[in-house]
Amino acid sequence: MPTCRRKRVVLIEPSPELLLAAKANPNKEVYFLTQTGEIFETYEAYAARMSFYRLKHFQCEVTGKSGLDYFQAMESERQEARTMHSRFPDPLKSAVLRAVQWQVMGRLDHLVEEVYQRFKDRFYTNERVLVEIEGEKFSSRLLQITTPKAASAPSTSKSSSSAVASTSTTPLSDGPQPYHKIAEDLKIPVKEANAKDDPAKYVYKVQILDPQQQPGSKSHDKHKGKDAAKYSGMVMEVSCAIMSRDRLTFSKSILRRFIRDCVDRAPAVASPWTVKPPIALRYGVNTVMPEETRRGVDAIKKGETDKRKKVWEEKEGPATKKQKKMTAAAEEKAAKVFAAATEKREQEARYKAEKAQQEKEEKDRLAAEKAKKKPIRYPTEDLDVVLGDREKRAGMKLKRPVPSQVAMPFGHDSATNDSFLMAWNFLVVYGQPLHLSSFTMDEFEAALRHTAVEPRCSLLAEIHATLIYNLRTVPFQRHSAVLSLLEGKDEAGGNDDLLLGVSIDQLTTAMADVGNNWERAPLRHSEGRDGWEESLVGCLKDHAHYENFPGLREILTKLLFAPEPATEASTSSNSSPSSSPAPLALAVSSQPSLRYYSLSAAERVTILAFMCNLAVSSKAIHVHMEQCEEQLTALRKEKIEVNRTKKQYLEEIGALGDIKAAEASLNSNAADQDIKMQDSSDLSDLPGSDEETERRQKDTRRTAAKERELARAKAASTKQAIAEHRRLDEEVNKLERRLEGIEREFRKLLGSVRVKPLGKDRFYNRIWWFDGMGAASLVGSGGTIQYGTGRVFVQGPSQFDIDILQRRDGDITARRKMEEGEEGMLGVGEWAVFNDLEELDEFIAWLNPKGVRELALKNAFSKWWSHLAPGMRRRSADLAAKVVQPEARRSMRTKHAGDISREPYMQWTNKKAVNAS
């Protein structure tokens, strides 16, 4: 059972009211949680419980893995239980369960230790055991067991490391085993049990197994030469001294997991360990406690209870010796006093309760009045925000601009658009571990629509080749596609229906000769990845089946078969542009290198999406994600340090004061000093004696000199402050540029770990901007702006969000029609796009910052606008440069196929390619 904060999760039982309602109305609709079997009367209770189960707070009780949701933890426990039960010896299970039934032990570890000591030297029929012969261990199967009584007859034996011969054996029956019975009783001490039933006196007849016939043979089974030939298939009699079990099948840890999975214990004091009823029924363990065992358990419980009671009494202290028995009159008087005191306490309690109730009512009344007067605090829930007359007069947009669904790469095909965006994002984000240079989404789309065999498209070849190399490291089942096709044929009753004119037998026959060496075939970059189409078929043969690739048969048929040339030519000549051609019957075997280019773009997207989903589990991707997590941690620490330094510089700048005022003061002081010098030169014209005039001139010059000295010192200090201010300002600018770089790097690394939308609008539409993630960069060499998509995508709300909208009061559908427009309402999983920057500006103006979601979305747009807007402008410029003039459009009919080599997607080169095979 999964645990949450070290406590087991208790499932919710149906309420008594719900059970009564179900009896009265058997057709009453309820909410049923399939995974746990819980039943809820209201959707709120169901959603709350489901939200609780989705929290990453649970732990697998078996493995100890934490950070899981409830269903992941439950699946982990089931998987571990299946693995453990498949490894644990079946013949030993019933014996161990009989031994632990009704045992009273405080800790599970003590019970495991006791059981392990009992059974480590005792073996059962049909067990797989290891027998040591001449220093080597051989895997064997136990055929028969001779009990100590039967083995007491005279026998001849070899050395202790060889087989033990016996003259008589006890035949085995299909009923209960008569041996090791004393060991199953844990009440008997180990030494006494071994003395009464010595495991060393048992004789076991075993057969040495052939290591070559064992699919999971271990290192001790891999013998060569004469040893294997000598002992393989031999039947011999041995003792437990040279026998052992594989540690993967029997050890203390495995035994502990087995017992913990099979037994349970009540929470009461001294409760016995009991085998779970379904398991006990399966292995024939008695589920009715014997009377003798019950008396023993009750005695243990009583002893533990008395012990705890004694400890408690000792804590409370003994009764005082001065207490004496009261007389009848004293007892009656005490009873009256006690009754009076009780009545007084009850009156006081009633008075306090009435007073508390009055205070609560008054408090609620005041709170209600205060809530009526309290204004709404923004930001709040977006759907609670209603535009007032003031916002309308201010020109706030009432209707959102309609994003284009037609402009999506695959129009209204939501599933293909999903796969297309996922595949492009995966290939660009994980360009470093995949050794793949970045490319724009327009180049990717154009490459998927490339239909010419010559000239070859390098982008298609590099994408498929790097994924094939990656999938060589992902575990696969050989010929899984063939097996899946044949199973589908068997499920159809053996009917081999034709698909595109090709039967399953014809398809599997054609598959047998293609791509068999795909995991070793060299797809060298220097050779143009020659042969990647055949390797692609081989990869699909070993990785794909109907469950993970529903379109498997149709795509393989189109890759391996072609229509007859005459049929294809007549069909292409008779088809008109306004009518779609009928599907051709594929009757001629062909090569994947020719037939791949006849696949539609949607089918190619399906193949790439399948390969990308498999590649996510590869070791290279996991290692890259772990490195990104480490770099994210380092960036977070660096950001904290940079912000701390920036704050320190800003404080120092603030301490310098107003520098502009200081500069103005410095300039005015210089002018004043010039005026004072001029005034002092006019003192010689003053009337008076020569001596008096000279004295005045000296005093004036002395005073002026002091003032000039003070002015120079002040000017120097001001200049130093101005220089320090400029230096600190430059340092702050450097730190701000570094913070911008950290934000860009953070977006790149975070995009490699998890891709998140920019935000959601009021109706829970998700807004996506995929540029600048993973291996892609927002800024190129020289600071030029780069783009990957050059547009903003809008995805309709999820089903969960739709349920939230439908539970709100009011007609949300009518509001969506009014504010989004009927043509702009996106359903679950539907995609649309803003290609034009003006439309995106209108959309941002439509967002209302009074709502929490739209405020966060608007802030995200503001944060990345300096990269987002130039990217959209550059893409628009690139598309405008490719527009074909009318004259050129008329000459397209005579355009040669070689002209497509000038298209941007054909000029792409993989600068990160690795040439090694």
Helices and strands as residue ranges (DSSP letters): E 3-4, E 7-8, H 16-24, E 31-33, E 38-40, H 43-54, E 58-59, H 70-87, H 90-100, H 108-119, E 128-133, E 136-146, H 148-151, G 182-184, H 190-196, G 199-201, E 203-208, G 211-213, G 219-221, H 226-231, E 235-238, G 240-242, E 243-244, H 252-262, E 263-265, E 273-275, H 277-283, H 291-316, H 328-373, G 382-384, H 389-393, H 414-429, H 431-434, H 441-448, H 458-471, H 480-491, H 504-511, G 525-527, H 532-543, H 552-560, E 561-563, H 565-574, E 586-589, H 592-595, G 596-598, H 601-615, H 619-655, H 659-681, G 682-685, H 690-753, E 759-760, E 766-768, G 781-783, E 792-795, H 799-806, H 812-820, G 822-824, E 831-834, H 837-846, H 852-881, H 886-890, G 891-894, G 897-902, G 904-906
